[in-house]
């Protein structure tokens, strides 16, 4: 082993040890069963380590918590303590140790700071008999792209340990805070941990050389998703009621879907990204966006509405000046509330994108959703992408590699560490695109966006509403969750990024090995389709959450949250 390899491995292990050491000894657990013995460590399993009050706090969604903390019925410090405890347990429950391989969902904990912040909130309430803001006392977890005072940001890179985004002596180390962090504090949120990501952020799984690999707590044979995978795993274990991730190719929606959560991928410019760490910063052709994951759609709405009340456009030059629009939400509620009076909704249904066949449980989830909206009296039409999936996936792949991999290669070179197998972009520097090539690609992208837009508009000739379809129902991925190192296809998520649409993920069902059997007469369309289909094993996948996404046009966050909640409530009513 070279001295360079020893150095990065030693640094990674030291960082790993420091995360585990930050967990109080009374919260440490041992004798965790293997995935073979206990594949699902959510629900009753994790609850065995908590007392009755902690279970009550942590099983309540963000909206329910806010109702209690904003009225003084619950102390913010008690809620914070419970979620810190459960987050510590979550970190250990998706932790496996085999030789030098470690698995976890936390990159940073700052529990003591969180308790102090919560105590200040309680003191404020006791003094003024009112909450500080709409998020008063709500614990919120953050993907490890957010800069938080007194807390490190590694983004999964060993070479970023002890630096500010890989640089030393900037005077920003553990001092600078991201714009959204400032706004969340103003709103009364309690920040307490940062969650695992794949280094580079460009993966549908979560793997790096510090925490190794984050598994799915609902089914530990599977991936938790990426790149906001630590958020997905933590919230899936109810170690957080609400967290924030980012999405450039599915990185909010994939972990939400894989862990049975709700997730909002807003259009670019709706929520503030200012001051966050990122990969390939300055690549503006397809922007990464920031958005919430939560245990309820109410939680997504609460967080989004609260942040917009802070007027983020005054501090982030890329945020549109669009406050929360009650009328947009009301438009949907009025339509569904006036059923039987000639009003209804129309949905496009993307059951197959023409390139890769969804696994049996994903097909069943789509059928459940379609039957639900039809039962409610709404219209459903088959949707096919106006732009072939292979076209936009090829263009977005080109965009992601504009810099020839130089940004991520430089980050890896700081320590000499290797890239994880799951990474989907070039990690060895190659020729960069020049200005003319970037401009030409942007022209192609704009033309494809226009083509898709008109395809959507033209559906008014097919619906009985006199309007184009209100939303598209689509798989988020071809599988309920990916198997480790087998994230074979991103087409079902990246189209939303390419066209910059709004998307909300809703959980629908769970894999049932007795029902979700192999597709009779299946014939592969191509090599990727074949490889994806061969990943499916009903026994292995049994119990995994299965989700779909509700996709709207650009900047339709209020509408899509209302639609997604309406559909979800009906699905889970029985």
Order of alpha helices (4+ residues) and beta strands (2+ residues): alpha-alpha-alpha-alpha-alpha-beta-beta-beta-alpha-beta-alpha-beta-beta-beta-alpha-beta-alpha-beta-beta-alpha-alpha-beta-alpha-beta-alpha-alpha-alpha-beta-alpha-beta-alpha-alpha-beta-alpha
